[in-house]
Amino acid sequence: MMRRFWVMFMAGVLLSTMMVDDTEAAELPDQLKIGSDVLALNGSGYRKKSFLKLYTAGLYLKEKSRSANNIIEANEAMSIRIKVTSKFVSQDNLISALKDGFQSATNGRIDPIQDDIRTFTQYLSGEIKMGDVFDLVYVPKTGVVVVKNGERKGKVGGLEFKQALFGIWLSNRPADSNLKKGLLGS
């Protein structure tokens, strides 16, 4: 009886430390201004693992689209905004998850973008805490600009890297199929 009590008590403590207010998704702006382009929120959702909501993500495009392939292939300004909503997201597990995502998005063919992935993960160095916001902004002829909490960390890659990066969430093997649906506005 006492063991059952402790299991229930610990489960309650664990759940209470992981709860996230569902209004977090509403905090994504309807638009982002990227240079002279104004990008509209195409859709948003949560990245979940088991029952944890790890982050909120929003996809920003010049024109709304529900076609994942068209978005991945497009050579036009777009952005994914990620807002960390769990204290269980750390630099190490974020980088590990992104590396796994690159593997899935490219069907294991990461050799052409391996150096870009290394550079990209360097821009994610440092402490990551609940409330941090990452903007992964693709700018044609420039590459993917990585911004953390409004501070530009650097740029990396070109169209091929952007396709793999956005494929993490939008490919046929996305990190989270429900998040993919949300980003596509479905």
C-alpha positions in Angstrom: 0.0 0.0 0.0 2.8 2.4 0.9 4.7 1.6 -2.3 1.6 2.4 -4.4 1.2 5.7 -2.5 4.8 6.7 -3.3 4.4 5.7 -7.0 1.3 7.9 -7.3 2.9 10.7 -5.3 6.0 10.7 -7.5 4.0 10.5 -10.7 2.0 13.6 -9.5 5.2 15.5 -8.7 6.7 14.6 -12.1 3.6 15.6 -13.9 3.3 18.9 -12.1 6.8 19.9 -13.0 6.2 19.2 -16.7 2.9 20.9 -17.2 2.8 23.6 -19.8 0.0 26.1 -20.3 -1.7 25.6 -23.7 -1.6 29.4 -24.3 2.0 29.0 -25.2 1.1 28.3 -28.9 -0.9 31.5 -29.0 2.2 33.5 -28.2 3.6 32.9 -31.6 3.1 36.1 -33.6 0.9 36.0 -36.7 3.7 37.5 -38.8 7.5 37.8 -38.9 9.4 40.4 -40.8 12.5 39.1 -42.5 14.4 41.8 -44.3 11.8 43.2 -46.7 9.6 40.1 -46.6 6.7 39.6 -44.3 6.1 36.0 -43.5 2.7 34.8 -42.2 2.2 32.0 -39.6 1.3 29.0 -41.7 0.6 26.8 -38.7 1.9 25.8 -35.3 2.0 22.9 -32.8 3.9 21.2 -30.1 6.8 18.8 -30.3 5.9 16.0 -27.9 7.8 13.0 -26.7 5.8 10.5 -24.7 3.6 12.9 -22.7 6.0 15.8 -22.5 5.5 19.0 -24.5 9.1 20.0 -25.3 8.6 23.0 -27.5 6.1 25.0 -29.5 6.9 25.5 -33.2 5.5 27.8 -35.8 6.1 27.8 -39.6 6.2 31.1 -41.3 5.9 31.4 -45.1 5.4 34.2 -47.7 2.1 32.4 -48.8 0.3 29.8 -46.8 0.7 26.2 -48.0 -0.4 22.8 -47.0 2.1 21.0 -49.3 5.1 19.8 -47.2 7.0 18.9 -50.4 6.5 22.4 -51.9 7.6 24.1 -48.7 10.7 21.9 -48.4 11.7 22.4 -52.0 10.9 26.2 -52.2 13.9 28.5 -52.5 12.2 31.5 -50.8 12.3 33.2 -47.4 10.7 31.1 -44.6 11.2 30.5 -41.0 10.6 28.0 -38.2 10.3 29.5 -34.7 10.8 27.2 -31.8 9.9 28.2 -28.2 11.2 25.9 -25.5 8.4 24.9 -23.2 10.0 22.3 -21.0 12.9 22.3 -18.6 13.8 18.9 -20.0 15.2 20.4 -23.2 18.9 20.8 -23.0 21.7 21.7 -25.5 22.8 18.0 -25.7 19.3 16.5 -26.2 18.3 19.2 -28.7 21.4 18.7 -30.8 21.0 14.9 -30.6 17.3 15.1 -31.7 18.2 17.5 -34.6 21.0 15.1 -35.7 18.5 12.2 -35.7 16.1 14.5 -37.6 18.7 15.2 -40.3 19.2 11.4 -40.7 15.5 10.8 -41.1 14.9 13.9 -43.4 17.7 12.9 -45.7 17.1 9.1 -45.6 20.6 8.8 -44.0 22.3 10.8 -46.8 23.8 13.6 -44.7 27.4 13.5 -46.2 26.8 16.5 -48.5 25.7 18.6 -45.5 27.8 17.2 -42.7 29.9 20.3 -42.4 26.8 22.5 -42.3 25.3 20.3 -39.6 28.4 20.7 -37.5 28.3 24.5 -37.9 24.6 24.6 -37.2 25.0 22.7 -33.9 27.8 25.0 -32.8 25.2 27.9 -33.1 23.1 26.0 -30.5 25.8 25.9 -27.9 25.2 27.3 -24.5 22.5 26.8 -21.9 19.0 26.2 -23.1 16.2 27.0 -20.7 12.4 27.1 -20.7 11.2 30.2 -22.6 14.2 30.4 -25.0 13.1 31.2 -28.6 15.0 30.0 -31.7 14.3 31.4 -35.1 15.7 29.3 -38.0 15.3 31.6 -40.9 16.0 30.6 -44.5 17.1 33.6 -46.7 17.7 32.7 -50.4 21.3 33.2 -51.5 22.3 33.6 -47.8 21.4 30.3 -46.1 19.8 29.5 -42.8 20.3 32.3 -40.2 20.1 31.0 -36.6 18.8 33.4 -34.0 18.4 32.7 -30.3 16.3 35.1 -28.1 16.7 37.8 -30.7 20.5 37.4 -31.0 21.9 36.3 -34.3 24.2 33.4 -33.8 25.3 32.9 -37.5 24.3 31.6 -40.8 24.9 28.2 -42.4 24.4 26.3 -45.6 22.3 26.9 -48.6 19.2 25.5 -50.2 20.2 21.8 -49.7 20.8 22.4 -46.0 17.5 24.3 -45.6 15.7 21.4 -47.3 17.1 18.9 -44.8 16.5 21.2 -41.9 12.8 21.9 -42.7 12.5 18.3 -43.6 13.1 17.4 -39.9 9.5 18.6 -39.3 7.9 18.3 -42.8 9.4 15.2 -44.5 7.7 11.9 -44.9 9.5 10.8 -41.7 9.0 13.9 -39.5 10.1 14.2 -35.9 6.5 14.4 -34.8 3.6 13.7 -37.2 1.1 15.8 -35.2 3.5 18.7 -35.2 3.8 18.4 -39.0 0.0 18.6 -39.3 0.0 21.7 -37.1 2.8 23.4 -39.1 0.8 22.7 -42.3 -2.3 24.3 -40.8 -4.1 20.9 -40.9 
